[in-house]
Amino acid sequence: MANPVCSTLVLLLTLLSCVHLSHELQPFQSNALWDIQQFLNYYPSVTVSFQNTWDFCNIEPTPSLTVVCYEDNVTQLHIIGNGNGVSPPLPRNFSIDAFFASLADLSNLKVLSLVSLGLWGPLPASVGKLSSLEILNISSNYINGFIPVELSYLRNLQTLILDHNKFTGQVPGWFGSVHALAVLSLKNNSLFGTLPSSVVSLENLRVLVVADNHMFGPVPDLQNLTNLQVLDLENNHFGPYFPALHNKVVTLVLRNNSFQFGVPVELGSYYQLQKLDISLNGFVGPFLPSLFALPSINYIDVSGNKLTGMLLQNMSCNDELAFVNLSSNLLTGDLPACLQPTSRSRAVIYASNCLSDEEKEQHPYNFCHNEALAVRVLPRKHKYKRHNAKEVVASSIIGGIVGIAVLVSLSFLVIQRRNSRVAGKTGSTRFILEKASTVNTFKLLSDARYISETMKLGANLPTYRAFALEELKEATNNFSHSSIIGEGSHGEIYKGKLADGTLVAIRSLKMRKKHSLQAYTPHIEMISKLRHKHLVSALGHCFDCCPYDSSVSIIYLVFEFVPNGTLRGCICEGLPGQRLNWTQRLAAAIGVAKGIQFLHTGILPGVFSNNFKITDVLLDQNLHVKISCYNLPLLAENRGMGGAGLSSLALKANVQGRANHGDKDDVHDIGVILLEVLVGRPIMSQNEVMVVKDIIQVSNKMDDTARRSIVDPTIIKECSAESLKTVMEICLRCLSNEAIDRPSIEDVLWNLEFAAQLQDPWRVDSQPHPSAKFNTVM
């Protein structure tokens, strides 16, 4: 008969292993997920993953359901109903209040996506209880009523997407108090009223979308929103003046509104502008041909206005310009040669103007001439206020002068009009929208699966942004040689100081111009997501052209500056009294493990096969470690600059990184780092790794005296026997020859934290050793 004590122990160990696999999720969170599953029984694709399990944290992600846990809490929940469109409303017995009451139990939830689930009814006030929430996407449902003020309680909220619902009322003014907000998308609802002026206080705002509503009135002055990249006001009644914006806007859509008067000449200096759609408005006055040649432009639609001016054949265009619609304006002259239909990659529509192409539907010249005379172009009003009598008189005088100037200009055009006609052959004018790639910033910020826990894990970091070249020149004294702090295979690394006093490290990358700068957008997006307290995080980027080689572009990546040298320098160099003690070394090793864990699991797709070295681990002024070098696909592309052009293969490879043991390669690297932490001297070759590993393996099988005989003399008297043995054991497992035998990064982190707990009774109260200042190497 089996020993009952042994049977009990076996049963207990089995239960404990089950709890460990489920990340020891708190019971009330498990119950909340179970309740949510009951609410959504109408979607088999969602509920099938819930069935027959309480181990929610290990549910295999599907297109319909993803549950992400971090430190034994549910931090991300993505539930997608009908992926092909809006699902029918849930039955009448569904209670959205009860549904969100269950969600409120997930108090550590940071990302919540409830898309196309047929949810109906007013958004409950209980949504304000999700105080950790950073991203909320409840698009494509039937949620109605006013946008609840309780959303303003979510002080960490960065992304709010309420698209394709039935919200009514005005856009609340309290949005201006949610200072972390970077994406605000309210597309396709029944909102009315004006856009509140409080949005101008959202300094982090990058995406503002209120398309397909019933809003009206002037757009607030948005020039101070220097991070704004996407503004979409399509299908409303905004107007009459063109919005005042910063020149870093990437996508600007004003289609089908009530804008009038002239297009500001400043629009020609929007050097990052990729998509411009101001069609179906009442814009008048000169068209800006310089828009064709903007460095990033690929989509222009100005149709359905009353824009005037003469086009010339020798005007230049950006090679990446894929779609142009000039139709239904008052343009004269000849279609520029760069817009002639010479390839299928560019669609050009220009009917209903007065151009010289007789094969297209063009009005006679006199039509545009007479219509232009009837157009009254008024100067733009930047401030809406009542003018006094003197101002009225002055405005009248200016208006008269403008009118005379218009008449003179038109007369000159009549005299100078060409007699020759160029019969332009026109190819297909179909909308090649897929060729005109719009900005990916919206995808980056709105797709919740790709948003890391920025507020918690990348605390105190400024918002990722695009830097102006002038800012970086000023920060580095025009990239002077004295600012260079490192050179590597990727290019120079400069130390700089921004205007606000922030120290930064600027890495320059030279890339062949085989593709447009937009081809690098996915890589920039990946870099912008890698923000964690144990990573040297990127603060932004800047594009430039190489001054001595026109075939090369330069990408500057701006990183936070870490001033206190490398982990190797604080362990292996300097006097013994200046080296890290055992407790500090454990804290450093734990920080490295947490940084690697974030690269593997904190974002999707994870970043694997990073080829970590101890010299890549830097320490800040508080001796907190930060990993400075990881497997960025952009850097991989840069290494092969002379080879094939940029592709998405490097990004796709990371998706399969874990399957190809890329995660276990990183575990091996942390094992090598632990070797130096233990022995306190540089390990410079793989052969030396094997030798030191064998020595530790033999010593670890003996006693505490043998183990202490091989470690750094600086820490012999500081580390407890149990703590030292635990670190040695996990180090040896990390260095296993076969990848399958190595532990997961979660297992490594658990053992290191356990070693720190074992050390607590032995902890020596001492101040951190003042580390020497080492050169920062990125």
C-alpha positions in Angstrom: 0.0 0.0 0.0 1.3 3.4 -0.9 2.5 5.6 1.9 -0.4 8.2 2.6 2.2 10.9 3.4 3.9 10.4 0.1 0.6 10.5 -1.7 -0.3 13.7 0.0 3.0 15.3 -0.9 2.6 14.2 -4.6 -0.9 15.8 -4.7 0.3 19.0 -3.0 3.2 19.3 -5.5 0.8 18.8 -8.4 -1.5 21.5 -7.2 1.4 23.9 -6.6 2.7 23.3 -10.1 -0.7 24.1 -11.6 -0.8 27.3 -9.6 2.7 28.3 -10.9 1.6 27.6 -14.5 -1.3 29.9 -14.2 0.9 32.7 -12.8 -1.0 32.4 -9.5 -3.8 34.6 -10.9 -5.8 36.1 -8.0 -9.2 34.3 -7.6 -11.3 37.4 -8.1 -9.5 38.0 -11.5 -10.2 34.4 -12.6 -13.8 34.8 -11.6 -14.1 38.1 -13.5 -12.7 36.4 -16.7 -15.2 33.5 -16.2 -18.1 36.0 -15.9 -16.9 37.8 -19.1 -17.0 34.4 -20.9 -20.6 33.9 -19.8 -21.6 37.3 -21.2 -20.1 36.4 -24.6 -21.4 32.9 -25.1 -22.8 34.1 -28.4 -19.3 34.1 -29.9 -18.0 30.6 -30.1 -14.7 31.8 -31.5 -14.2 33.8 -28.3 -15.6 31.3 -25.7 -13.9 28.2 -27.1 -10.6 29.3 -25.7 -12.2 29.9 -22.2 -13.7 26.4 -22.0 -12.4 23.8 -19.7 -9.6 26.0 -18.2 -9.0 28.3 -15.3 -5.4 28.8 -16.5 -6.3 32.0 -18.3 -2.8 33.4 -18.5 -1.6 30.5 -20.7 -4.5 30.5 -23.2 -3.1 30.4 -26.7 -3.7 33.8 -28.4 -6.2 33.7 -31.3 -7.5 36.5 -33.6 -10.6 36.6 -31.3 -9.1 36.4 -27.9 -5.8 37.4 -26.3 -5.1 37.4 -22.5 -1.8 38.8 -21.4 -0.5 38.5 -17.8 2.4 40.3 -16.2 3.5 39.7 -12.6 0.5 37.5 -11.9 -2.1 40.1 -13.0 -4.1 40.4 -16.2 -2.7 43.4 -17.9 -4.2 43.1 -21.4 -7.5 41.7 -22.7 -8.4 41.7 -26.3 -11.7 40.3 -27.5 -12.6 40.7 -31.1 -16.1 39.5 -32.3 -16.7 39.6 -36.0 -13.4 40.4 -37.7 -15.1 41.2 -41.0 -17.5 44.0 -39.7 -19.9 45.0 -37.1 -21.6 42.2 -35.2 -25.4 42.2 -34.6 -26.4 43.6 -31.2 -26.3 41.2 -28.2 -29.7 40.0 -27.0 -32.0 42.2 -25.0 -31.2 40.4 -21.7 -27.6 41.5 -22.0 -26.5 44.1 -19.4 -23.6 46.3 -20.3 -23.5 47.5 -16.7 -23.0 44.0 -15.3 -20.4 43.3 -18.1 -18.3 46.3 -17.1 -18.8 45.6 -13.4 -17.0 42.3 -14.0 -14.3 44.1 -16.0 -13.7 46.5 -13.1 -12.4 43.6 -11.0 -9.4 43.4 -13.4 -7.9 46.4 -11.5 -4.4 46.1 -13.1 -5.8 46.0 -16.7 -3.7 48.4 -18.9 -5.0 47.4 -22.4 -8.7 46.7 -23.1 -10.0 45.9 -26.6 -13.7 45.1 -27.0 -14.2 45.3 -30.8 -17.2 44.3 -32.8 -19.0 42.4 -30.0 -22.5 43.8 -30.4 -22.3 45.7 -27.1 -25.2 48.1 -26.7 -26.4 50.7 -24.2 -24.7 53.7 -22.6 -21.0 53.3 -21.5 -21.2 52.6 -17.8 -19.6 54.9 -15.2 -17.8 51.9 -13.8 -15.3 52.2 -16.7 -13.7 54.9 -14.5 -12.7 52.2 -12.0 -10.1 50.8 -14.4 -7.6 53.3 -13.1 -4.5 51.6 -14.6 -6.0 51.6 -18.1 -3.7 53.0 -20.8 -5.5 51.9 -23.9 -9.3 51.5 -24.4 -10.7 50.4 -27.8 -14.4 49.7 -27.9 -14.9 50.3 -31.6 -17.6 48.8 -33.9 -20.4 48.3 -31.3 -23.7 50.0 -30.5 -22.8 52.0 -27.5 -24.9 55.1 -27.3 -25.5 58.2 -25.1 -23.0 60.8 -23.9 -19.3 60.0 -23.5 -19.1 59.5 -19.7 -17.1 61.9 -17.6 -15.7 59.0 -15.6 -13.3 58.4 -18.5 -11.5 61.5 -17.2 -10.6 59.6 -14.1 -8.2 57.4 -16.2 -5.1 59.6 -15.8 -2.9 57.1 -17.5 -5.1 56.8 -20.6 -3.0 57.1 -23.7 -5.3 55.7 -26.4 -9.1 56.1 -26.6 -10.9 54.6 -29.6 -14.7 54.9 -29.7 -15.1 54.6 -33.5 -18.3 53.2 -35.2 -20.7 53.5 -32.3 -23.7 55.6 -31.6 -22.4 58.2 -29.1 -24.3 61.5 -29.1 -23.8 64.9 -27.5 -20.7 67.1 -27.8 -17.1 66.2 -27.5 -16.4 66.8 -23.8 -14.2 69.6 -22.8 -12.7 67.5 -20.0 -10.6 65.6 -22.6 -8.1 68.4 -22.0 -7.4 67.1 -18.5 -6.3 63.6 -19.7 -2.8 64.8 -20.3 -1.3 61.4 -21.3 -3.7 61.1 -24.2 -1.9 60.4 -27.5 -4.7 59.0 -29.6 -8.3 60.2 -29.6 -10.5 58.6 -32.2 -14.2 59.2 -32.3 -15.0 58.3 -35.9 -18.5 57.6 -37.2 -20.7 58.5 -34.3 -23.5 61.1 -33.9 -21.5 63.7 -32.1 -22.3 67.4 -32.7 -21.2 70.8 -31.7 -17.7 72.3 -31.9 -14.3 70.8 -31.2 -13.5 72.0 -27.7 -10.6 74.4 -27.3 -9.3 72.3 -24.4 -7.7 69.8 -26.9 -4.9 72.3 -27.4 -3.6 71.4 -23.9 -3.0 67.8 -24.9 0.7 68.1 -25.6 1.2 64.4 -26.2 -1.6 64.1 -28.7 -0.5 62.4 -32.0 -3.8 61.3 -33.5 -7.1 63.2 -33.5 -9.9 61.7 -35.5 -13.5 63.0 -35.4 -14.5 62.0 -39.0 -18.1 61.1 -39.9 -20.0 63.1 -37.2 -22.1 66.2 -37.3 -19.6 68.7 -35.9 -19.3 72.3 -37.0 -17.6 75.6 -36.4 -13.9 76.8 -36.5 -11.1 74.4 -35.6 -9.1 75.6 -32.5 -5.6 76.8 -33.1 -3.5 73.5 -32.9 -0.1 75.0 -33.7 1.2 74.2 -30.2 0.4 70.5 -30.6 3.9 69.7 -31.9 3.4 65.9 -31.6 0.2 65.9 -33.7 0.7 63.7 -36.8 -2.8 62.7 -37.8 -5.8 65.1 -38.1 -8.9 63.6 -39.7 -12.0 65.8 -39.8 -13.7 64.2 -42.8 -17.5 64.5 -43.3 -18.4 67.2 -40.9 -19.2 70.9 -41.2 -16.0 72.5 -39.9 -15.0 75.8 -41.2 -14.5 78.4 -42.6 -10.8 78.8 -42.0 -8.0 76.3 -42.7 -6.8 74.8 -39.4 -3.7 76.3 -37.9 -1.3 73.4 -37.4 2.4 72.6 -36.7 4.4 71.7 -39.8 5.1 68.1 -38.6 1.7 66.8 -39.5 1.9 63.6 -41.5 -1.8 63.0 -42.5 -4.3 65.8 -43.0 -7.8 65.0 -44.0 -10.4 67.8 -44.3 -12.6 66.2 -46.9 -16.2 67.2 -47.3 -16.5 70.1 -44.8 -17.3 73.8 -45.0 -13.8 75.3 -45.3 -13.5 78.3 -47.5 -11.0 81.0 -48.4 -7.4 80.3 -49.3 -5.0 77.5 -48.6 -2.1 78.9 -46.4 1.3 79.0 -48.1 2.8 77.4 -45.0 1.3 74.1 -46.2 4.2 74.0 -48.6 6.6 73.6 -45.7 5.0 70.5 -44.2 8.0 68.4 -44.8 6.6 65.3 -43.2 3.2 65.4 -44.9 2.3 62.2 -46.6 -1.4 62.4 -47.2 -3.4 65.6 -48.0 -7.1 65.5 -48.7 -8.9 68.8 -48.7 -11.5 67.8 -51.3 -15.1 68.8 -51.5 -14.8 72.1 -49.7 -15.0 75.7 -50.8 -11.3 76.6 -50.9 -10.4 79.4 -53.3 -7.3 81.2 -54.4 -3.9 79.9 -55.7 -3.1 76.2 -55.7 0.4 75.4 -54.3 2.4 73.4 -56.9 5.1 73.0 -54.3 2.9 70.3 -52.7 3.8 67.9 -55.6 7.5 67.9 -54.5 7.2 67.7 -50.7 9.8 65.1 -49.5 7.3 62.7 -48.0 4.1 63.3 -50.0 2.4 60.3 -51.6 -1.3 61.3 -51.8 -2.9 64.6 -52.8 -6.7 65.2 -53.3 -7.8 68.8 -53.8 -10.8 68.1 -56.0 -14.1 69.9 -55.7 -12.8 73.3 -54.8 -12.2 76.6 -56.7 -8.4 76.7 -56.6 -6.8 78.7 -59.4 -3.4 79.0 -61.0 -1.4 77.9 -64.0 0.4 74.5 -64.0 3.6 74.2 -66.0 5.1 71.1 -67.7 8.4 71.5 -65.9 7.1 71.4 -62.4 8.7 68.7 -60.2 7.1 65.8 -58.2 8.1 63.5 -55.5 8.9 60.0 -56.9 6.7 58.4 -54.3 3.6 60.4 -55.2 1.0 57.7 -56.0 -2.3 59.5 -56.2 -3.2 63.0 -57.4 -6.8 64.4 -57.8 -7.0 67.9 -59.2 -10.4 67.6 -60.7 -13.2 70.2 -60.5 -11.1 73.3 -59.9 -10.1 76.3 -61.9 -6.6 75.4 -63.0 -5.1 76.4 -66.3 -1.9 75.7 -68.2 -0.4 72.2 -68.9 -0.4 69.1 -66.8 3.2 68.7 -65.4 5.2 66.1 -67.2 5.8 64.3 -63.9 2.1 63.7 -63.6 1.7 62.3 -67.1 0.5 58.7 -67.0 3.8 57.0 -67.6 3.4 54.1 -65.2 0.6 52.2 -63.4 2.0 53.1 -60.0 0.5 56.6 -60.2 -3.1 57.6 -60.6 -3.8 61.2 -61.8 -7.3 62.7 -62.1 -7.6 66.2 -63.5 -10.9 66.5 -65.3 -13.2 69.6 -65.1 -10.4 72.2 -65.1 -9.2 74.4 -67.9 -6.0 72.6 -68.8 -4.7 72.2 -72.3 -5.4 68.5 -72.6 -8.3 68.3 -75.1 -8.7 64.6 -74.7 -9.9 65.0 -71.2 -13.0 66.8 -70.0 -11.7 70.3 -69.7 -13.6 73.6 -69.7 -12.6 76.4 -72.0 -10.1 78.9 -70.7 -12.7 81.6 -70.4 -14.8 79.5 -68.0 -11.9 79.4 -65.4 -11.1 83.0 -66.1 -14.6 84.2 -65.4 -15.1 82.0 -62.4 -11.8 83.2 -60.9 -12.9 86.8 -61.3 -16.0 86.0 -59.3 -14.0 84.4 -56.5 -13.4 86.7 -53.5 -10.3 85.6 -51.5 -10.2 86.9 -48.0 -7.2 86.8 -45.7 -7.2 84.2 -43.1 -8.3 85.3 -39.6 -6.2 83.8 -36.9 -8.3 85.3 -34.1 -12.0 85.7 -34.1 -12.9 89.0 -32.7 -14.8 92.1 -33.5 -12.8 94.7 -35.4 -13.0 98.4 -34.8 -13.7 101.0 -37.5 -10.0 101.6 -38.3 -9.5 97.9 -38.8 -12.5 97.7 -41.1 -11.1 100.5 -43.3 -7.7 98.9 -43.4 -9.2 95.6 -44.4 -11.2 97.3 -47.1 -8.1 98.9 -48.5 -6.2 95.6 -48.4 -9.1 93.8 -50.0 -9.1 96.4 -52.9 -5.4 95.9 -53.4 -5.8 92.1 -53.5 -8.6 92.4 -56.0 -6.5 94.6 -58.3 -3.6 92.1 -58.0 -5.8 89.2 -58.9 -7.1 91.1 -62.0 -3.5 91.9 -63.1 -2.4 88.4 -62.6 -5.3 87.0 -64.6 -4.6 89.4 -67.4 -1.0 88.3 -67.4 -2.1 84.7 -67.6 -4.3 85.5 -70.6 -1.4 87.2 -72.5 1.1 84.4 -71.6 -1.2 81.5 -72.3 0.5 79.0 -74.5 -0.9 78.4 -78.0 0.4 74.9 -78.3 -1.6 72.1 -76.8 -0.1 68.9 -75.5 -2.2 65.9 -76.0 -1.5 63.9 -72.8 -2.1 60.3 -73.0 -4.0 59.1 -70.0 -3.9 55.7 -68.5 -6.2 54.3 -66.0 -7.4 56.8 -63.4 -8.5 54.3 -60.9 -7.9 55.0 -57.3 -4.6 53.3 -56.4 -5.1 53.7 -52.8 -3.0 50.8 -51.9 0.0 52.5 -53.4 -0.4 55.6 -51.3 0.5 54.3 -47.9 -0.9 56.5 -45.2 0.9 57.1 -41.9 1.4 54.1 -39.7 1.4 56.2 -36.5 -2.3 55.6 -36.1 -1.8 51.8 -36.4 1.1 52.0 -33.9 -0.9 53.9 -31.3 -4.4 52.4 -31.8 -3.7 48.7 -32.2 -3.7 47.8 -28.6 -1.8 44.5 -29.0 1.3 46.5 -29.9 1.2 48.9 -26.9 3.6 48.2 -24.1 3.0 49.1 -20.5 4.6 52.5 -21.1 3.4 54.4 -18.0 4.7 51.7 -15.6 7.6 50.3 -17.4 9.0 53.4 -19.1 8.2 55.8 -16.3 9.5 59.4 -16.5 10.3 59.2 -20.2 9.1 62.0 -22.5 6.8 61.1 -25.4 8.4 59.5 -28.4 8.5 62.1 -31.2 10.1 63.2 -34.4 13.0 65.6 -33.9 13.9 68.5 -36.2 17.4 68.3 -37.6 18.1 71.7 -36.3 17.4 70.5 -32.7 20.0 67.7 -33.1 22.5 70.1 -34.6 22.1 72.5 -31.7 22.3 69.6 -29.2 25.6 68.3 -30.7 27.3 71.6 -31.8 26.5 70.7 -35.4 27.6 67.1 -34.9 31.1 68.1 -33.9 33.8 65.6 -33.5 34.1 66.4 -29.8 30.5 65.2 -29.4 31.3 61.7 -30.6 31.2 59.2 -27.7 31.4 56.0 -29.8 31.7 54.5 -33.2 30.5 51.1 -34.3 29.3 49.2 -37.3 26.1 51.2 -37.3 27.7 54.7 -37.4 28.7 57.4 -35.0 27.1 58.0 -31.6 27.0 61.5 -30.4 26.3 62.9 -26.9 24.0 65.9 -27.0 22.1 68.3 -24.8 18.6 69.3 -25.8 17.2 72.8 -25.3 15.4 71.7 -22.1 18.7 70.4 -20.7 18.0 66.7 -21.3 21.2 64.7 -22.1 20.8 62.3 -25.0 22.8 59.8 -27.1 22.2 60.2 -30.8 23.0 57.2 -33.1 23.4 58.0 -36.8 22.5 55.3 -39.4 23.2 55.6 -43.1 20.7 53.9 -45.3 20.7 53.4 -49.1 17.9 55.3 -50.8 16.5 52.2 -52.5 13.2 52.8 -50.8 11.3 55.8 -49.6 11.5 56.9 -45.9 8.0 55.5 -45.4 9.5 52.0 -45.9 11.3 52.5 -42.6 8.1 53.4 -40.7 7.5 49.8 -39.3 11.1 49.8 -37.9 10.6 53.2 -36.3 7.3 52.0 -34.8 9.1 49.0 -33.3 11.8 51.2 -31.8 9.2 53.6 -30.3 7.5 50.7 -28.5 10.7 49.5 -26.7 10.3 51.6 -23.6 11.1 50.1 -20.2 12.9 51.1 -17.1 15.6 48.5 -17.8 16.1 49.4 -21.4 17.9 52.4 -22.8 14.8 53.7 -24.5 14.4 55.7 -27.7 13.1 59.3 -27.4 12.6 59.9 -31.1 14.1 60.0 -34.5 15.0 62.4 -37.3 15.4 61.8 -41.1 18.1 63.6 -43.1 19.9 63.4 -46.5 23.6 62.6 -46.6 25.4 65.8 -47.7 28.1 64.1 -49.6 26.2 61.1 -51.1 22.7 61.8 -52.6 22.0 58.0 -52.7 22.2 57.7 -48.9 19.6 58.8 -46.3 20.6 59.3 -42.6 18.3 58.2 -39.8 19.2 59.7 -36.4 17.9 57.7 -33.4 17.7 59.7 -30.2 18.1 57.7 -27.0 18.2 58.6 -23.3 21.8 59.2 -22.1 23.0 56.8 -19.3 25.9 58.4 -17.6 27.5 55.9 -15.2 29.3 53.4 -17.4 28.9 49.7 -18.0 28.1 46.9 -15.7 31.5 45.3 -16.4 33.2 48.6 -15.4 31.3 48.6 -12.0 32.2 44.9 -11.4 35.6 44.2 -12.9 37.4 47.5 -13.0 38.5 50.1 -10.5 39.5 49.5 -6.9 37.8 46.8 -4.9 36.1 49.4 -2.7 34.5 51.0 -5.8 32.9 47.8 -7.2 29.3 46.7 -6.7 28.6 44.6 -3.7 26.7 41.3 -3.8 23.3 42.8 -3.2 23.9 45.4 -5.9 25.0 42.8 -8.3 21.8 40.8 -7.7 19.7 43.9 -8.3 21.6 44.5 -11.5 21.1 40.9 -12.7 17.4 41.1 -11.9 17.2 44.3 -13.9 18.8 42.7 -16.9 16.4 39.7 -16.6 13.4 42.1 -16.4 14.6 44.0 -19.5 15.0 40.8 -21.5 11.6 39.5 -20.3 10.0 42.7 -21.6 11.7 42.3 -25.0 10.4 38.8 -25.2 6.8 39.2 -23.8 6.1 42.9 -23.2 5.4 43.6 -26.9 4.2 41.7 -29.9 6.1 40.5 -31.8 8.8 40.0 -29.3 12.5 40.8 -29.8 14.7 37.8 -29.7 18.3 36.8 -30.5 19.7 40.0 -29.1 23.3 39.0 -28.7 23.6 40.6 -25.2 27.0 41.4 -23.8 27.8 42.8 -20.3 29.2 45.9 -22.0 25.7 46.5 -23.4 24.4 46.9 -19.8 24.7 50.5 -18.6 24.1 52.0 -15.1 22.4 55.3 -14.5 23.1 57.8 -11.7 21.2 55.5 -9.2 23.0 52.4 -10.4 19.9 51.0 -12.1 20.8 48.9 -15.1 19.6 49.6 -18.6 20.2 47.4 -21.6 21.6 49.6 -24.4 21.8 47.2 -27.4 19.1 44.9 -28.6 18.0 43.3 -31.9 16.5 46.2 -33.8 15.6 45.1 -37.4 16.6 48.6 -38.6 20.1 48.0 -37.4 20.2 44.6 -39.0 19.2 46.2 -42.3 21.9 48.9 -41.8 24.6 46.2 -41.4 23.8 45.1 -44.9 23.5 48.5 -46.4 25.3 47.5 -49.6 23.1 44.5 -50.2 19.4 44.0 -50.9 17.0 46.8 -50.2 14.9 47.2 -47.1 12.2 44.6 -46.5 9.9 43.5 -43.8 11.7 40.1 -43.5 13.7 41.2 -40.5 10.5 42.2 -38.6 8.8 39.0 -39.7 11.7 37.0 -38.4 11.2 38.3 -34.9 7.7 36.8 -34.9 9.3 33.3 -35.2 12.1 34.2 -32.8 10.8 32.1 -29.9 10.0 29.1 -32.0 13.6 29.2 -33.3 15.0 29.3 -29.8 15.9 33.0 -30.1 14.6 33.4 -26.5 17.0 30.7 -25.3 19.9 32.4 -27.1 19.2 35.4 -24.9 19.1 33.2 -21.8 22.5 31.9 -22.7 23.8 35.5 -22.9 22.5 36.3 -19.4 24.3 33.2 -18.2 27.6 34.7 -19.5 26.8 38.0 -17.8 26.2 36.0 -14.6 29.6 34.5 -14.9 31.2 37.9 -14.8 29.0 38.9 -11.9 30.3 35.9 -10.0 34.0 35.9 -10.8 34.4 39.7 -11.1 36.7 39.6 -14.1 36.2 40.0 -17.9 35.4 36.9 -19.9 36.5 37.6 -23.4 35.9 34.4 -25.4 33.6 31.4 -25.8 36.5 29.2 -24.8 36.9 31.2 -21.5 33.2 30.8 -20.9 33.5 27.0 -21.1 36.5 27.0 -18.8 34.8 29.1 -16.1 31.6 27.2 -16.5 33.4 23.9 -15.8 35.1 25.4 -12.7 31.8 26.6 -11.3 30.1 23.3 -12.1 32.7 21.3 -10.1 32.8 23.8 -7.2 29.0 23.9 -7.0 28.9 20.1 -6.5 31.2 20.4 -3.5 30.6 22.7 -0.5 30.3 26.4 0.3 34.0 26.8 0.8 34.7 25.5 -2.7 32.1 27.9 -4.1 33.5 30.9 -2.4 37.0 30.1 -3.5 36.2 30.9 -7.1 34.1 34.0 -6.8 35.2 37.7 -6.8 37.1 38.3 -3.5 35.2 41.6 -3.2 32.0 39.6 -2.4 33.2 36.5 -0.6 32.2 37.8 2.8 29.0 39.5 1.6 26.9 36.7 0.0 25.0 34.1 1.9 25.7 30.5 1.1 22.1 29.8 -0.2 22.0 33.0 -2.3 25.4 32.2 -3.9 24.4 28.6 -4.6 21.1 29.7 -6.2 22.8 32.1 -8.6 25.5 29.5 -9.6 22.8 26.9 -10.3 20.7 29.2 -12.5 23.9 30.4 -14.2 24.9 26.8 -15.1 21.4 26.1 -16.4 21.5 29.2 -18.6 24.8 27.9 -20.1 23.4 24.5 -21.1 24.7 23.4 -24.4 21.3 22.5 -25.8 18.8 25.4 -26.0 15.9 23.2 -25.0 17.7 22.5 -21.6 18.0 26.2 -20.8 15.3 27.8 -18.5 12.8 30.4 -19.7 13.6 34.0 -18.9 10.7 33.9 -16.4 12.4 31.0 -14.6 15.7 33.0 -14.6 14.0 36.0 -13.1 12.3 33.9 -10.4 15.5 32.3 -9.3 17.4 35.6 -9.2 14.6 37.2 -7.1 14.7 34.2 -4.9 18.5 34.5 -4.4 17.9 38.2 -3.4 15.4 37.1 -0.8 17.8 34.5 0.6 20.4 37.2 0.8 18.2 39.6 2.9 19.3 38.3 6.3 22.9 38.7 5.2 22.5 42.1 3.7 25.2 44.5 4.7 23.9 48.0 5.2 26.2 50.1 3.0 25.9 53.1 0.7 26.3 52.4 -3.0 29.8 52.5 -4.1 30.6 55.7 -6.1 31.3 54.4 -9.5 33.9 55.9 -11.8 32.5 57.7 -14.9 32.9 55.5 -17.9 32.3 56.3 -21.5 28.7 55.5 -22.5 28.6 53.0 -25.3 25.4 52.4 -27.1 
